[in-house]
Each structure stands twice: as C-alpha cells, then as structure tokens.
C-alpha cells in the first residue's frame, strides 16, 4: 500500500509541497532580487547601454584643390549628423591621426575632382577607412557612398543635368523596424537572456539547498514521489519567473517604446514554455550537483553564456562556422529570441511561433525526463 501511494500522484501532497516552497520563497529575499530587481537592471543595461544605432564618426577630409565643387561636397559632409569633419590639405597629417586612432576614415578629393565628377558615375574620390573594427568601417563606407549619391543628385538638379546622374533611383522601405532603432530588437532579445539567467538560477539552487541544509532527509521520509517533489519545487518559481517576464515586457513597451504587434496570449504562451524549459534546466543542474555554489556556476556556464552567444541576440548565427550553427540548435534561447522578436516587431507568425514552441517543448520534456530519472528518493 505504501509503495502504491508513493507511485500515485497526490494533489494533497503536491499542494503541501507548494505551500512549503512558497514559504521558503517568501523567507528568502534573494529570490525577489533575482526575479524582480535583476531583470530591471539588466533590461536598462541592454536597452540604454548597448546600441548599434549610428553615432558620430571622426572624419578627415583632404582637399587638394579648393573649388566650388569641393566646397559643396565638404558642406554636405559637415551637414551630416554622422560625421565630425576635419578639413586640411595635408594628407600625411590626417594619415598619422588615422593610425593613432583619432580618425575613423579619410576622404581625399583630388585636384581634378570637379572635372572627373562631371564625366563619370563613380565617385572621383579616395576613401581610406580604419578597418580595425569591420562593422564601423562598413558603416562609414556606406554613409560616404550615400552622401556622394545625394550630392550628385543635388548637383544634377541645381545644374540642369550637366553632371553625371545616377542611373537608378532607389527608394528604401524597411519592414518591422522602420526607424532602424537597435533597441527594438535588442530589448526583446535581452528579455530572453534575462529569463534564461533567472529561470536557471532560481531552480539551480533548490534541490542543492535541500541537500546542503539536511532537509532532504526529512522530505524523503514522507510518502512523496519524484514527480510530486519536482512539481512542488517548480510551481512557485514558475509564477515568480512569469512575474519577471511580465515586468520585463511592461518595461519594454512603456519605457523603451518597443512595439508589441503580436497578441498578449501568444507572448504569455511562448514565455511559459520557455520558462518551463529554463526551470527544467536549473532543476536538472541542482539535482546533479547537490552543491549551491557549483550549481550556480554550472547554471551560468550552461545557460547564460550559450544563450548570449548562440541565440542570434548580438552575434549573427549566419556569420558563424557551420559547426557552431549546428550547436545553436541545442540552445533553447535561440528559439525564444526568434519568437520574441517576431511577436514584438512582426506579430503572430504561426510558422515561426509554432516551430519554436515545439522545439522548446521538446527540450523542456528532455530536461524533465532526465531530472525524473536522476532524482533520488533514497539517501544511498
């Protein structure tokens, strides 16, 4: 009879375990620091501290032969919100500043600038860019090309088609993030990183804490089974984590003005699945280690760092070697980041949300299955 009772799932025993764990959560203020204060701090850090938006770049301009045309082009550079321009005729002086890191690029207008500008479509200028940071180099190069195209078009209009015109007129239209604000995709991605860290940390210490404090023996003396133990441990932290998700989403929409184009139901559903995945990973770590310090370290190494590097949050997966791209499929945050960016910026896209929800469910099921197999109900 006792064996049968231990094998059957009892709602009464589960409710008792949940009450015990809720009291434990309420007695430990660190849980609320991790679940409420830490998300706000990290979200403000990612939202305000990390940005890929255009900024001011220091630019050197060499004018070998001053003419009205070079003056007009120099004015277009000075009027750009992206450049702080230093104009001189001494090319070597600017090259020394580029080598020392005081300039991001040098634009050289040759003596025949005006003559060549009227003859051909390509820009009769030389652009020297500091390539130490490829991303910055590409941005500066792109801005110079756009400025040249705009200058040509303005000169064509003012002079009546006497200057070489561009063969194609391009009108840009950006979907989902029309203002090209980096916070619109950084903030949803940062929510996934925050929930990864919080979910795994909240539960990574749960079972390990019981073993360290010696209270696991008292639990094992009761007629609870493994499933009841895990459900009782998981439930309070699940709702605590979902509260953290709600706070993060509220800050994203109200403080950072990130649009929420999808439905609230889909956001809650995919977040709940991911929270179960993250909590399941923490439970597994806690079950295997039995030590809070080791559990916390493994939690950060196995959840936060992979989520940061392999979730498409900051680093593009397409630019990584194929072997690393395959590894990313085992990282739950990859699917959650894609889902959040879709729900916030594009709306409810079934092909994206359903696939990612299925992948997260499979990973969560694997975590809980291993945890059930590895959790002991005996002291030996």
C-alpha positions in Angstrom: 0.0 0.0 0.0 2.8 2.4 0.9 4.6 1.7 -2.4 1.4 2.2 -4.3 0.8 5.5 -2.5 4.3 6.7 -3.4 3.8 5.9 -7.0 0.4 7.7 -7.4 0.3 11.4 -7.8 -1.4 13.0 -4.9 -2.8 16.6 -5.3 -2.8 16.9 -1.5 0.9 16.1 -1.2 1.7 18.4 -4.1 -0.3 21.3 -2.5 1.6 20.7 0.7 5.0 20.9 -1.1 3.9 24.0 -2.9 2.9 25.7 0.3 6.2 24.8 1.9 8.2 26.1 -1.1 6.1 29.3 -1.2 7.0 30.0 2.4 10.7 29.3 1.6 10.5 31.8 -1.3 8.9 34.4 0.9 11.5 34.0 3.6 14.4 34.4 1.2 14.6 38.0 -0.1 17.3 37.0 -2.7 14.6 35.3 -4.8 12.8 38.6 -5.3 16.1 40.3 -6.0 16.8 37.8 -8.7 13.3 37.7 -10.1 12.4 41.4 -10.0 15.3 43.8 -9.4 17.9 41.9 -11.6 15.6 41.9 -14.7 15.0 45.6 -14.4 18.7 46.4 -14.0 19.7 44.1 -16.9 17.0 45.4 -19.2 18.1 49.0 -18.6 21.7 48.0 -19.2 20.8 46.3 -22.5 18.3 48.9 -23.5 20.4 52.0 -22.8 24.0 50.7 -22.6 24.0 48.5 -25.8 23.2 50.2 -29.1 24.0 49.6 -32.7 22.5 52.8 -33.8 24.6 55.3 -35.9 26.8 57.6 -33.9 29.3 60.4 -34.7 32.4 59.4 -36.6 35.6 61.4 -36.8 36.4 62.0 -40.5 39.3 63.7 -42.1 38.9 65.5 -45.5 41.8 66.2 -47.8 41.1 68.9 -50.4 44.0 69.0 -52.8 42.5 71.8 -55.0 39.7 74.0 -53.4 36.9 74.6 -55.9 33.2 75.4 -55.6 32.5 71.7 -56.1 34.8 70.6 -53.3 33.3 73.2 -51.1 29.9 71.9 -51.8 30.8 68.3 -51.1 32.6 69.4 -47.9 29.5 71.2 -46.8 27.4 68.0 -47.3 29.8 66.1 -45.1 29.7 68.8 -42.4 25.9 68.9 -42.5 25.7 65.1 -42.0 24.6 64.1 -38.4 27.1 61.2 -38.5 30.4 63.0 -39.1 32.7 65.4 -37.3 34.9 66.6 -40.2 38.4 67.9 -40.1 39.4 69.6 -43.4 43.1 70.1 -44.4 45.4 69.9 -47.4 48.0 67.9 -45.6 47.2 64.3 -46.2 50.1 63.0 -44.1 48.8 64.8 -41.0 45.5 63.0 -41.3 47.1 59.7 -42.0 49.0 59.9 -38.7 45.8 60.7 -36.9 44.1 57.6 -38.6 47.0 55.4 -37.5 46.8 56.7 -33.9 43.0 56.0 -33.8 41.9 59.7 -33.7 40.1 59.3 -37.0 37.7 56.6 -38.4 38.3 57.5 -42.1 39.9 59.9 -44.5 38.2 61.2 -47.7 40.6 62.6 -50.4 39.3 64.9 -53.0 41.9 65.0 -55.8 42.8 68.2 -57.7 40.7 67.0 -60.7 37.6 66.3 -58.5 35.3 68.8 -60.3 36.4 67.7 -63.8 36.0 64.0 -63.0 32.7 64.4 -61.3 31.1 65.7 -64.5 32.4 62.8 -66.5 31.5 59.6 -64.8 29.1 57.9 -62.4 31.6 56.6 -59.9 32.9 58.9 -57.2 36.2 60.6 -58.1 37.5 60.5 -54.5 39.5 58.2 -52.3 38.2 56.7 -49.1 40.6 55.4 -46.5 38.9 53.6 -43.6 40.2 52.2 -40.3 39.4 48.5 -40.7 40.3 47.5 -37.1 36.5 47.4 -36.5 34.9 45.9 -39.6 31.4 46.9 -38.5 32.4 50.6 -38.1 34.3 50.5 -41.4 31.3 49.2 -43.3 29.0 51.8 -41.7 31.4 54.7 -42.6 31.8 53.4 -46.1 28.1 53.1 -46.6 27.4 56.6 -45.3 30.1 58.1 -47.6 28.5 56.3 -50.6 25.1 57.6 -49.7 26.4 61.2 -49.2 28.1 61.0 -52.6 24.9 59.8 -54.3 22.9 62.6 -52.6 25.4 65.2 -53.6 25.4 64.1 -57.2 21.6 64.2 -57.3 21.5 67.7 -55.8 24.2 69.0 -58.2 22.3 67.4 -61.1 19.1 69.3 -60.1 20.9 72.6 -59.5 22.9 72.5 -62.7 20.3 71.1 -65.0 21.6 67.6 -65.7 25.1 68.8 -66.6 26.6 66.5 -64.0 26.6 62.7 -64.2 23.3 61.5 -62.8 22.6 58.2 -61.1 21.2 55.6 -63.5 18.7 54.2 -60.8 16.6 55.9 -58.2 16.3 53.7 -55.1 13.5 54.2 -52.6 14.1 52.3 -49.3 11.4 50.7 -47.3 12.2 49.0 -44.1 9.7 46.5 -42.6 9.1 45.8 -38.9 11.6 48.3 -37.6 11.1 51.3 -39.8 13.1 53.7 -37.6 16.1 51.2 -37.6 16.3 51.6 -33.8 18.5 48.9 -32.4 16.6 48.8 -29.1 13.6 47.4 -30.9 15.4 44.1 -31.4 17.9 44.3 -28.6 15.2 44.7 -25.8 13.2 41.6 -26.8 16.4 39.6 -27.1 17.5 40.8 -23.8 14.3 39.6 -22.2 15.2 36.1 -23.4 18.7 36.4 -21.9 17.3 37.7 -18.6 14.7 34.9 -18.3 17.4 32.3 -19.1 19.6 33.6 -16.3 16.7 34.0 -13.8 15.0 30.7 -14.6 18.1 28.5 -14.3 19.4 30.3 -11.2 16.1 30.2 -9.4 15.8 26.5 -9.5 19.5 25.5 -9.7 19.8 26.1 -6.0 16.5 24.4 -5.0 17.4 20.7 -4.7 21.0 21.5 -3.9 19.9 23.7 -1.0 17.8 20.9 0.5 20.8 18.5 0.4 23.2 21.1 1.9 20.8 22.0 4.8 20.0 18.4 5.5 16.2 18.9 4.9 16.2 16.4 2.0 16.2 13.5 4.5 13.0 14.8 6.1 11.4 15.1 2.6 12.5 11.6 1.7 10.9 10.2 4.9 7.5 11.4 3.6 5.4 9.4 1.1 6.1 11.8 -1.7 7.4 10.6 -5.1 9.8 12.2 -7.5 7.1 13.8 -9.7 5.4 15.4 -6.7 8.7 16.7 -5.4 9.6 18.3 -8.7 6.1 19.8 -9.2 6.1 21.2 -5.7 9.5 22.7 -6.2 8.8 24.1 -9.7 5.4 25.7 -9.3 6.3 28.8 -7.1 9.3 29.6 -9.2 7.4 29.3 -12.4 5.0 32.0 -11.3 7.8 34.1 -9.9 9.6 33.8 -13.3 6.4 34.7 -15.2 6.1 37.7 -13.0 9.6 38.7 -14.0 8.6 38.2 -17.6 5.6 40.4 -17.2 7.7 43.2 -15.6 10.3 43.0 -18.4 7.6 43.1 -21.1 6.0 46.1 -19.4 9.3 48.0 -19.2 10.0 47.1 -22.9 6.7 48.6 -24.1 6.3 51.6 -21.7 9.9 52.7 -21.0 11.7 51.6 -24.2 8.7 52.1 -26.5 9.2 48.8 -28.2 6.0 47.9 -30.2 4.0 44.8 -29.3 2.4 43.9 -32.6 1.5 40.3 -31.6 -1.1 39.1 -29.2 -0.6 39.0 -25.5 -1.8 35.4 -25.4 0.9 34.2 -27.7 3.5 36.2 -25.7 2.4 34.6 -22.5 2.2 31.1 -24.0 5.6 31.1 -25.6 7.1 32.7 -22.5 5.5 30.0 -20.3 7.0 27.2 -22.4 10.4 28.8 -22.3 10.2 29.4 -18.5 9.4 25.7 -18.1 12.5 24.9 -20.2 14.7 27.2 -18.2 13.4 26.0 -14.9 13.8 22.4 -16.0 17.4 23.0 -16.9 18.0 24.6 -13.4 16.3 21.6 -11.7 18.5 19.2 -13.6 21.7 21.1 -12.6 20.5 21.2 -9.0 19.7 17.5 -8.9 23.1 16.5 -10.3 25.3 18.8 -8.2 23.9 18.9 -4.7 26.0 22.0 -4.0 24.7 25.5 -4.3 27.9 27.2 -5.4 28.7 24.5 -8.0 25.0 24.6 -9.2 25.2 28.4 -9.6 28.4 28.3 -11.6 27.2 25.5 -13.9 24.0 27.3 -14.4 25.7 30.4 -15.7 28.1 28.5 -17.9 25.4 26.2 -19.4 22.6 28.7 -19.8 23.6 32.3 -19.8 26.7 32.2 -21.9 25.3 29.9 -24.6 22.2 32.0 -24.7 24.2 35.1 -25.2 26.4 33.8 -28.0 24.1 31.3 -29.8 20.7 32.9 -29.7 21.1 35.5 -32.5 20.7 38.2 -29.9 24.0 40.0 -30.6 26.0 37.7 -32.8 24.5 36.7 -36.1 24.4 32.9 -36.4 24.6 33.0 -40.2 28.1 34.5 -39.9 29.4 31.7 -37.6 31.0 28.5 -38.8 28.6 25.7 -39.7 29.6 23.6 -36.7 28.7 26.4 -34.3 25.4 26.9 -36.1 24.5 23.3 -35.5 25.4 23.7 -31.9 23.0 26.6 -31.6 20.0 24.3 -32.3 20.5 22.8 -28.9 20.3 26.2 -27.2 16.8 27.0 -26.1 17.3 30.8 -26.1 17.7 30.6 -29.9 14.1 29.7 -30.3 12.8 32.1 -27.7 14.7 35.1 -29.1 13.2 34.5 -32.6 9.8 34.1 -31.1 10.0 37.3 -29.0 11.4 39.4 -31.9 8.5 38.1 -34.1 5.8 38.8 -31.6 7.1 42.2 -30.7 8.1 43.5 -34.1 6.1 41.5 -36.7 3.2 40.0 -34.9 1.9 36.4 -34.6 3.6 34.5 -37.4 2.4 30.8 -37.0 5.3 29.3 -38.9 7.8 31.0 -36.5 5.9 30.7 -33.2 4.7 27.1 -33.7 8.1 25.8 -34.7 9.9 27.5 -31.9 7.2 26.4 -29.4 7.6 22.8 -30.5 11.4 22.9 -30.2 11.2 24.4 -26.7 8.6 21.9 -25.6 10.9 19.0 -26.8 13.9 20.5 -24.9 11.8 21.0 -21.8 10.5 17.4 -21.9 14.1 16.2 -22.2 15.2 18.2 -19.2 12.3 16.9 -17.0 12.7 13.3 -18.2 16.4 13.3 -17.3 15.6 15.0 -14.0 13.0 12.4 -13.1 15.5 9.6 -13.8 18.3 11.2 -11.9 16.5 12.4 -8.8 16.9 10.0 -5.9 14.4 9.2 -3.3 16.9 7.3 -1.2 19.9 8.5 0.7 22.3 5.8 -0.5 
